[in-house]
Amino acid sequence: MYPISDFVAALGPIVSTTDPISLRAKSRDRYAVSPMLKTMLEGKRADVVVSPASKAELIQVVAAAAKFRIPITTRGGGTANYGQSVPLHGGILLDMSGVAGVLWTRPGEIRALAGTIVDDMDTAAKAIGWELRIFPTTKTTATIGGFLAGGTGGIGSASWGVLRDRGNITAVEVISMEETPRVIELRGRDARMVHHAYGANCIISEVEMPLAPAWDWLEAIVTFPDYIDTVKFGVALGNEDGIVKKLLSVQEWPTPRLVGVLGDLVPDGHSMISCMVSSLCRQDFEELVAEHGGHLASVCREKQGPYAVPMYEFAYGHALRQVQKSDPRRTSVEGFFKSDDLVGLVRRVHDKVDGMGPMRMELRRWGGALVGSGSPYVIFESEAQMARLVEIMQAEGVSVANPHTSSVRSVGKKEVSERDIAFKRDMDPYGLLNPGRFDADGKDEAFSATLPTDSWMYRKAV
């Protein structure tokens, strides 16, 4: 279909392979957490994997791909949950892992090549007394370019908001998909056009991120007999601006039992909230726990808990992966809970979905407000069942994104404005970047479950 041999010949010494085992491994990410995507994306393969070892080689790859009109799907650490890095139409799988390295750090900011592992950036920042504001639960394997292209928020969002909030992305250097690639620096709102576009509107080559002062973090598990009481405590803690925090993840019983390593810490029937707070705030934190009648089931220094992995691996999308280890039938959607009465909104939804599965709820800042994101862990039966769950949540005023799709628009987390569309056309004039995911004319392909989801717009796109 594509002139792969001519393309490979044009690469010279740049590493590439058409080995079937490598093609299969590199053409997958973690989309199997969705039973629907698992079916729809199974068997999708690249025709060649290319692994540039520098930015100069990356530009050479892009130029050759544009010359021969071969599509490119960019891959970082392969940690995406929506199949963002699965090539829908074959072509080139661009392995960015070799285009890596921290370029510089200084107080308040850091810059790295796009294939740099997020944890390596955080380590470099901590060497000068700073740390990343926000990182994914997959920080030890995810790349910074992949996080920006496919992520939303993560650990740190309890204080700093999500990536698309102003100030959370300093700058992005990008490359156009042309025979003579342009290298362009984007800042401010321009940089946000790259966020959550799945690498379909440009190729990210460098990322500059803001830092926060590094804290000595504690991991704590607080339990309550009642799920809504757990949410109440989480909202109260989220609104205590003087308590420095990094994570607030509320998990309803029997989730602790489903995640085996937590089962012995959480009393039977109790819901839990996983928290990361500064050790300097420990007294105030424990007083707040006592005031709300909570039980402090565990508290320890970061990464020293009895559950063997960092606490943040039991939150966000990582939490579903942990649950699926004991019950692979479980899945979820992604509700966006925003209300002046956040506890009341969660209560109303919980009352309506009670019995469908235990609730998961991350509390974080988004557009300046404390919001919740989550849904029940349901035992998957059918697409109709998932559509019904979406409709129940929407009826109570919750916006619901679709994690069972690979299309930028149908997921619903990106604000697509006329500026985004013009940028896509300018940077990808031949429509070769991750085709099927974000078409300038709105013809994204239906590699997705047809759910009645809506968008997570929290302000007008500009």
N, C-alpha and C positions, 0 to 999 in steps of 0.2 A: 504493500500500500504506500509506504513512504520509502524514499531513496536512502535507506539506512546505511548501506555500504559506502555511498558517496559522502554522506555526512561524517561517518567514522574516519574515512580517509582524510577529510579536511581538518580533522582534529589533531593530526600528528601524534605527539607523544601523550596527549591528555588521556587519562585512564577511562576506558569504556568496556562494557561487557554485554554480550547477548546470551550469556549462560542462563538456561531456563530456571535454575534454582535461584540465582541472584535476581532475575526478573520477578519471580514470584515473591521473594522476600521483600524486595524494595518497593513493590507495587501495592503493598498492604500497609495499613495503619491499624488503629484500634477500633475500627468501625463495628467490630463484632459485638460490642456492647449493645448494639441495636439489632434485635432479631430481624427487623425489616431490611435494614441496610445490609446485613449479613447475606441475605438472599439476593438483593439487587446488585451488589457490588462483587459478588463472588465471581472469580474468573477474569476480572478486568486486569490487564497486564500492559506494561510498557513493552516497546520493541527493543529498546536499548537503555542501559543505565550508564550515565556519564558522571564522573566524579572529579571535577576540577579541584586543583590543589591551591589555587590562588585566585584573587580577583581578576588578574590578567587572563588566566585560563577561563574563568567564568565568562568574561566578555567575548572571548573567542568562541566559546560554545554557543552563546546566544546569537552571534553573528552568523555562524554556520547554520544553525537551526532556522533562522529567518531566511537565509538564502535558499534553503531547500524546502521551505514551508512545512517544517515538521513541528507539531505541537510539543510544548514543554510543560510538564507538571513538576513543580518544585517540591522537594522533600527535605525536611530537617531531621528531627529525631524519630519521626514516625509515630508520634504520640497522640495524634488527632483522634477525636471520637466520632467525627461525622464523615469520615472517608474523604476529607479534604485533599489528601495527597495521593489518592488512588487515580491513576490515569484512566479517564472514561473512554478515551479514543486512542489508546496506545501512544506511539511516538516516543519521546525522550522522557525518562525519569531523571531529573536533575538532582543528584545527591549533593547537598550543600555541606556535608559534614567536614569536608577538607578546606572549605573557605572559612576558617575559624581563627580566633585569637582576639584577646583584649588589646585594643589599640592604645588606649590610655585611660587612666583614672585620675580624678582630682576631686577635691571636696565638693560634694553635691552632684557630680555627674560622672558618667562612664560611657565609653564608646567601644564598640566591638564589631567584628565582622559578623555577618548574618548567621553563619553556621556555628557560632560559639555556643557551647552548652551554657544554659542559664546559670547553673550552679557555679561554673567557672567564673562568670562575671560577678556573682555574689561573693565568692571567695576573694577575688581581686579587690572588690570594694571594701570588704571587711579588713583587709590588710592595711587600709588607711583610715579605719574607724567609721566606715559608712556601710550601707547595705542597700540592695534593691528595694524600692518601695513595694513592688508587687511582683510575685512570681507564680508560676503554675505549680500544681501539685506534682507534676512530672519534672521538676527542676533539674534533676540529676541526668535526665536523658533528652529533654526538650531543648531545641535551639532558640535563640532569641528572635531570629527571623520568623520561625514557625509560630512562636508565641504571639507575635504581633499580627501575623497573617491569619491565624486561626483562633486565637484565644479571646477571652472577654475580660476576665479579671482573675482573681485568685487570692493567694495568701498575701495579706496586706490590704486587701480591698475593704476590710472592716474599718480601716482608718483613711485610706487614700483613694477610695473609689475604684472605678474600672479604667481600663486602658484608654477608652475614648473620652473620659473626662479630661477637661483642659489641664495641661501641665504634666500629664503622665507619660507622654512621649515627647522627647525633646526634638529629635531629628531622625530622619531616615534617608539614606542614600539609596537610590533605585536606578535600575537599568532598563531601558526601553527594548522592546522586542522588534529589532530592525536589523537590516544588513549592516548598517553602521550604527551600533548601539550608542545611545546617549546616556551619560551618567549624570544624574540630577539629584540635588540636595533639596529635601522637603522639610519645612519647619512649620510649627504652629498648626493651624487647621489643615494645611496641605498634607502634613504628615499623617493626619487621621484618615485620609482617603485610603491609605495602604492597609489600615487596621481592618481585620476581619473580612478581607477580600479574597482570601485563600490563594494568594499569589496569582490571581487572574487579571490583575490590572498593571502589573510590573513585576520585576524581579528585585527583591530586596538584597542589597549588598552590604550595607553597614547600618548599624542602629546606635543611636545615642539616647541614653535614658537618664532620668533624674534619680538621685540617691537620697536616702534618709539617714540620719545618724543611727549607727548600729546600737541595738539594745541587747541586754542579757535577757533572753526570753525564757519564760516558764510555760510548760504545757500542763493544762489542767482539765480534768473531766469532772463535771458537776452533774449530779443526777437528781431527778424529782419523780415522784410517783405519777404525776400527771403531765401529759405532753404540753398542754397550753401553759402550765406553770413554768415549764422549761423555756417556752417561747417568751413569756413575760420577763424572765430573768435575762434572757439574751437581749431583748429590746432595751431593758434598763441598762445593761452593761454597754450596749452599743451606743447609748445616748450619754454615757459618762465620758465626756471628752477628756477629762483629766487622767483617766486610766488608759495608759498606752496599750493598745491591743493590735493583734495581727490576724486573729481567726476567731469566728463565732459560728459554729456548725451544730445545729440542733437535729438530733436523730431520735425518732420515736421508737419505743419498744415494739417489736422484738429485734430491731436493727442491731443492737449490741450483741444479741445472741447469734444473728446471722454472720456477723463479723467475729469469728471465733475467739481471736486474741483479746477482744474486749469483754467477752461474756463473763469472765470471772471477776471483772472490776465493777460491773454494773449490777445492782440488785435486780432480781427477777421482777419484771413488770415495770421497771423504771425507764423513763426516757433520759437522754443524756445531752449535754452540750459540751463540745470540745472547744477549748479556749486556748489562745496564746496571748499572754500578757507580760509586760515588763516585770522583771523581778523587783524593781523599785516600787511597783504598785501592789505588791503582794498583800500587804495589810488591808488596803482599801478594797481590793478584790475579794478577799476572804470575808471582810465585813459585809459586803454586798451579798455574797452567797448566804451568809447567816440571816441577813434581813429578809431574804426571799424564801428561807426555809429549805435551802438546798443542801445536798450532801456532797462534800468534796471527796470524790472516790479516788482521785489520783492527782498528785502534783509533783512535778520534777523539772529539772533543767531540760532545755531543748535537746531532743534526740536521745534522751536517757530514760525514756519510759519503759515500763514492763511489756509493752506491746511490740517491741523490736524494730519498729520503723518510725520515722518522724510522724508526729500526730497529724500533720496536714495531709498525709496519705489516706486519711479516713474522711476526707471532705470533698466537696464538689464532685466532678466526674469520677475522681479516683474512688469515692465512696461506693458508687455503683459497681465498679470493678471488684471491690472487696466483697460486696454483698453477693455478686455473681459467682464468687469462688465456692460458696456454700449452696447457692440456689441460682443456677444459670438461667432460670426462667424469668427472673426479675428484670424489669426495665422501667423507664420513667419518661415524662416529658419535662419541660422547663418552664415553670410558672414564674412570673414577675409580679411580686406582691408590693404594691406601693399605695400607702394610705396614711392619712393623719392618725387613724386608729389601726395601726399595723397589727396589733394583737387581735383586735376584733375581726379584721379581714382573714387572718390565719384561722381563727376559731370557726368562722362561717364556712370556709372551704373544708376545714377538717371535719366538721359535722356532716358535710355532704359526701365526702369521699371515705368516711370511716368504714372500714371493712374491705376497702380495695387494696390496702397495703399500708405499711408504716410510712409516715411522712419524713421527708428530709428537707431541711430549710437552712440555707446559709444566710446570715445577716451581714450586710455590707453597705457601704456608701455607694450611691449611684446618682450622679447629677446633684450632689450636695445633700441628698436625703438618705436616711436609713431605710433600706428596703430589704425584702426577703426574696430569695430565689430557690425554687425547689418544687417537689411534687411527691405523691406517694410512689413507693417502689411496688409496682403492680406485677402480678404474675401474668405474663403476656399470653393472650388468647387469640386476638385478631386485631386487624386495623380498625374495625368498627368499635371495638372495646376502647382502643386508645382515643378515637375520635370522641366517644362519649365522655371520657375523662376530661378531654380538652373543653368540651362544651359545658360541663359542670363547673369547672374552674372559671371559665369566662363569664358564666351567669352571675358569679359573685364579684366580678370586677377585676379579675386577674388576667393580665396579658400572658399568652402562652406561646413560646417559641417551639420550633420543631427540631428535635435532635435526631430525627429519623430521615434526614435528607442531606444531600451534598450540594445543594444550590444556595448561593449567597442570599438571594432574595427570599427563598422559601423558609430558610432557617429563621429569619426575621430579627436578627440582632444587629444588622448593619443599617445605618441610615443611608439610603441611596438617593443622592440628589443629582441635579443636572450637572453639577461640577464633577461628581464621581463618574458619570457616564462620559463626559467630555474627556476626562483624564484617561479612562479606559481606551477610548478611541485613539487618543494621541499616543499613548505608550504601547499599545498593542494593535497596530493598524491592520494586521492580517488575522486577528482573532486566534492566535496560536497559544496563548497562555491559559493553561488549565481549562480547555474548552468544555463547554457544558455547564460550567459553574456560575459564570457571570457574563452574560452576553450583553453588549451595549444596546441592542435592540429589544432586550427583554425576553429573548427566546431561550432562556435557561432550560435545561433538559430535566425530565421528570424521573431522575434517579432518586425518588423519594416516596415516602408514604403520603397519601393524600389526606392530611389532617386539617381540620378547620382552624388552624393556628393563626395568630396575628403577630404584630411586630412589637418589639420592646422599645419603641420610640418614647423618649422621655422629654424631648424638646424638639422644636422644629429644626430640620436639617438645614445647614447653611453651607 
